[in-house]
C-alpha cells in the first residue's frame, strides 16, 4: 500500500476491502516470530437430512492436509504453507476469546477463515453441508534440552494443551 496521502486517506476503506486479507503486508517476512505452538485446525460439518435430523460429520484435520502438501512437495507454495495458519492467527488476534467480531475487519477475517475451511472440506469430502465448525488444538513446542544435559531431544516437560471450539457457522454457496 502507498504511504499516507490525501487520496489514500480518502479511499482507504475501498483499498482495504480489496487488499485484506489476500494481499496483507507486514514485516513478518523479514523478522518472523518463530512458532511457539503447533496448531491442529480441524473442521466438521453439519447437514440436515430430509427427515429433519441433523447429521454431524467426524472431525477432518485441515492442518494435516497442509502439512502433508508441504512435506511431499520440493517447492511448496506460500499458499499451502501459510493460508490456513495466517487466517487463524488473524482471526484469533481480532476476535479475542469470545468469537464475536468487534469490527468490520474481524467480520471479514471470520468469513475468510470460514470460507477456507468450507472450500477445503468440500474439495476433499463429497456431500452437502449447511454449517461448519472449527476446532483448534494448540500444543506448545518443547524447548530443546541444554547442551550440558548431553542430549539433543526436547525436554520432557509437558505444557497444557489448549483446545478452542469455535461456534457453528452457516455456509452458503456464495460464501457469505
The 8 nearest C-alpha neighbors of each residue, nearest first, counted from 0:
[[1, 2, 24, 18, 14, 7, 3, 23],
 [0, 2, 3, 7, 4, 6, 8, 11],
 [1, 3, 4, 0, 7, 8, 5, 6],
 [4, 2, 7, 1, 8, 5, 6, 0],
 [3, 5, 7, 6, 8, 2, 1, 9],
 [6, 4, 8, 7, 9, 3, 10, 11],
 [7, 5, 9, 8, 4, 10, 11, 3],
 [6, 8, 10, 4, 11, 9, 5, 3],
 [9, 7, 11, 5, 6, 10, 4, 3],
 [8, 10, 6, 7, 11, 5, 12, 4],
 [11, 9, 7, 13, 12, 8, 6, 14],
 [12, 10, 14, 8, 7, 13, 9, 15],
 [11, 13, 15, 14, 10, 16, 9, 8],
 [14, 12, 16, 15, 10, 11, 17, 18],
 [15, 13, 11, 17, 16, 12, 18, 10],
 [16, 14, 18, 12, 17, 13, 19, 11],
 [15, 17, 13, 14, 18, 19, 12, 20],
 [18, 16, 14, 15, 19, 13, 21, 20],
 [19, 17, 22, 15, 16, 14, 21, 20],
 [20, 18, 21, 23, 22, 15, 17, 16],
 [19, 21, 23, 22, 18, 108, 111, 17],
 [22, 20, 19, 23, 18, 17, 82, 111],
 [23, 21, 18, 19, 20, 24, 17, 0],
 [22, 24, 19, 20, 21, 18, 25, 0],
 [25, 23, 22, 26, 0, 19, 27, 18],
 [24, 26, 27, 23, 28, 29, 30, 22],
 [25, 27, 28, 29, 30, 24, 31, 32],
 [28, 26, 31, 30, 29, 25, 32, 24],
 [27, 29, 26, 31, 30, 25, 24, 32],
 [30, 28, 27, 26, 31, 25, 32, 24],
 [31, 29, 27, 28, 26, 32, 33, 25],
 [32, 30, 27, 28, 29, 33, 26, 34],
 [31, 33, 34, 30, 27, 35, 28, 29],
 [34, 32, 31, 35, 36, 30, 27, 140],
 [33, 35, 36, 32, 37, 140, 31, 139],
 [34, 36, 140, 139, 33, 37, 141, 138],
 [37, 35, 139, 140, 138, 34, 137, 38],
 [36, 38, 138, 137, 139, 140, 39, 35],
 [39, 37, 137, 136, 40, 36, 138, 135],
 [38, 40, 136, 62, 135, 41, 137, 37],
 [41, 39, 135, 62, 61, 134, 38, 60],
 [42, 40, 60, 134, 59, 61, 133, 58],
 [43, 41, 133, 59, 58, 132, 134, 60],
 [44, 42, 58, 132, 56, 131, 57, 59],
 [43, 45, 131, 56, 130, 55, 128, 132],
 [44, 46, 55, 130, 54, 128, 129, 131],
 [45, 47, 128, 54, 129, 53, 48, 55],
 [46, 48, 53, 52, 51, 54, 49, 45],
 [47, 49, 51, 50, 52, 53, 46, 54],
 [50, 48, 51, 47, 52, 53, 46, 54],
 [49, 51, 48, 52, 47, 53, 54, 46],
 [52, 50, 48, 49, 47, 53, 54, 46],
 [53, 51, 48, 47, 50, 54, 49, 46],
 [54, 52, 47, 46, 48, 55, 45, 51],
 [53, 55, 46, 45, 47, 52, 56, 48],
 [56, 54, 45, 44, 53, 46, 57, 43],
 [57, 55, 44, 43, 45, 58, 54, 59],
 [56, 58, 43, 59, 55, 44, 42, 45],
 [59, 57, 43, 42, 41, 60, 56, 44],
 [58, 60, 42, 41, 43, 61, 57, 120],
 [61, 59, 41, 63, 62, 40, 58, 42],
 [60, 62, 41, 64, 63, 40, 59, 65],
 [63, 61, 65, 40, 64, 39, 60, 66],
 [62, 64, 66, 65, 61, 60, 67, 39],
 [63, 65, 67, 61, 62, 66, 68, 60],
 [66, 64, 62, 68, 63, 67, 79, 69],
 [67, 65, 63, 69, 68, 64, 62, 70],
 [66, 68, 70, 64, 69, 65, 63, 71],
 [67, 69, 65, 66, 71, 70, 72, 64],
 [70, 68, 66, 75, 67, 72, 71, 65],
 [71, 69, 67, 68, 72, 66, 73, 75],
 [70, 72, 68, 69, 67, 73, 75, 66],
 [73, 71, 75, 69, 74, 70, 68, 67],
 [72, 74, 75, 71, 70, 69, 76, 68],
 [73, 75, 72, 76, 69, 71, 77, 70],
 [76, 74, 72, 69, 73, 79, 77, 80],
 [75, 77, 79, 78, 80, 74, 69, 81],
 [76, 78, 80, 79, 81, 75, 82, 74],
 [79, 77, 82, 76, 81, 80, 75, 83],
 [80, 78, 76, 77, 81, 65, 82, 75],
 [79, 81, 77, 78, 76, 69, 82, 65],
 [80, 82, 84, 78, 85, 83, 79, 77],
 [83, 81, 78, 85, 84, 86, 79, 80],
 [82, 84, 86, 85, 81, 87, 115, 112],
 [83, 85, 87, 81, 86, 82, 88, 80],
 [84, 86, 88, 87, 82, 83, 81, 89],
 [87, 85, 83, 89, 84, 88, 112, 82],
 [86, 88, 90, 84, 85, 89, 91, 83],
 [89, 87, 85, 91, 90, 86, 92, 84],
 [90, 88, 92, 86, 87, 91, 85, 93],
 [91, 89, 87, 93, 88, 92, 94, 108],
 [90, 92, 88, 94, 93, 89, 95, 87],
 [91, 93, 89, 90, 94, 95, 88, 87],
 [94, 92, 90, 105, 91, 95, 89, 100],
 [95, 93, 98, 91, 100, 90, 99, 92],
 [94, 96, 91, 97, 93, 92, 98, 99],
 [95, 97, 98, 94, 91, 99, 163, 92],
 [96, 98, 99, 95, 94, 100, 165, 91],
 [99, 97, 94, 96, 100, 95, 165, 166],
 [98, 100, 97, 94, 101, 95, 96, 105],
 [101, 99, 105, 106, 94, 102, 98, 93],
 [100, 102, 99, 105, 94, 103, 106, 93],
 [103, 101, 105, 104, 100, 106, 93, 107],
 [102, 104, 106, 105, 107, 101, 100, 108],
 [103, 105, 107, 102, 106, 108, 93, 100],
 [104, 106, 100, 102, 108, 107, 103, 93],
 [107, 105, 109, 103, 104, 100, 108, 110],
 [106, 108, 104, 110, 105, 109, 111, 103],
 [109, 107, 111, 105, 110, 106, 90, 112],
 [108, 110, 106, 112, 111, 107, 105, 113],
 [111, 109, 113, 107, 108, 112, 114, 106],
 [110, 112, 108, 114, 109, 113, 107, 115],
 [113, 111, 115, 109, 114, 110, 86, 108],
 [112, 114, 110, 116, 111, 115, 117, 109],
 [113, 115, 117, 111, 116, 112, 118, 110],
 [116, 114, 112, 118, 113, 117, 119, 111],
 [115, 117, 119, 113, 114, 118, 120, 112],
 [118, 116, 114, 120, 119, 115, 121, 113],
 [119, 117, 121, 115, 116, 120, 114, 122],
 [120, 118, 122, 116, 121, 117, 115, 123],
 [119, 121, 117, 123, 122, 118, 124, 116],
 [122, 120, 118, 124, 119, 123, 117, 125],
 [123, 121, 119, 120, 124, 118, 125, 117],
 [124, 122, 120, 121, 119, 125, 118, 59],
 [125, 123, 121, 120, 122, 126, 119, 127],
 [124, 126, 121, 123, 127, 122, 120, 128],
 [125, 127, 124, 128, 121, 46, 120, 123],
 [126, 128, 46, 129, 125, 121, 45, 44],
 [127, 129, 46, 45, 130, 44, 126, 170],
 [130, 128, 170, 46, 169, 45, 171, 127],
 [131, 129, 169, 45, 170, 168, 44, 128],
 [130, 132, 44, 168, 167, 43, 45, 169],
 [131, 133, 167, 43, 42, 166, 165, 168],
 [134, 132, 42, 165, 41, 164, 135, 43],
 [133, 135, 164, 41, 163, 40, 165, 42],
 [136, 134, 40, 163, 39, 162, 137, 41],
 [135, 137, 162, 39, 38, 161, 163, 138],
 [138, 136, 38, 161, 37, 160, 36, 162],
 [137, 139, 160, 37, 36, 38, 140, 136],
 [140, 138, 36, 35, 141, 37, 158, 137],
 [139, 141, 36, 35, 138, 37, 142, 34],
 [142, 140, 153, 154, 139, 143, 156, 155],
 [141, 143, 153, 154, 144, 140, 156, 145],
 [144, 142, 153, 154, 152, 145, 141, 151],
 [143, 145, 154, 153, 151, 152, 142, 146],
 [144, 146, 147, 148, 143, 149, 150, 151],
 [145, 147, 148, 149, 144, 150, 151, 143],
 [148, 146, 149, 145, 150, 144, 151, 143],
 [149, 147, 146, 145, 150, 144, 151, 154],
 [150, 148, 147, 146, 151, 145, 144, 152],
 [149, 151, 148, 152, 144, 146, 145, 147],
 [152, 150, 144, 153, 143, 149, 146, 145],
 [153, 151, 150, 143, 144, 154, 155, 142],
 [154, 152, 143, 144, 141, 142, 155, 151],
 [155, 153, 144, 156, 143, 141, 142, 152],
 [154, 156, 157, 153, 141, 152, 144, 142],
 [157, 155, 154, 158, 141, 153, 142, 159],
 [156, 158, 155, 159, 141, 139, 154, 160],
 [157, 159, 139, 156, 160, 138, 141, 140],
 [160, 158, 161, 157, 138, 139, 137, 162],
 [159, 161, 138, 137, 162, 158, 136, 139],
 [162, 160, 137, 136, 159, 163, 138, 135],
 [163, 161, 136, 135, 137, 160, 164, 134],
 [164, 162, 135, 134, 165, 136, 161, 137],
 [163, 165, 134, 133, 135, 162, 166, 132],
 [164, 166, 133, 132, 134, 163, 167, 98],
 [167, 165, 132, 168, 164, 133, 98, 131],
 [166, 168, 132, 131, 130, 165, 169, 133],
 [169, 167, 130, 131, 132, 166, 170, 113],
 [170, 168, 130, 129, 131, 171, 167, 175],
 [171, 169, 129, 130, 168, 174, 131, 172],
 [170, 172, 174, 173, 175, 169, 129, 130],
 [171, 173, 174, 170, 175, 129, 117, 128],
 [172, 174, 171, 175, 170, 114, 118, 110],
 [175, 173, 171, 172, 114, 170, 110, 113],
 [174, 173, 171, 110, 170, 172, 114, 169]]
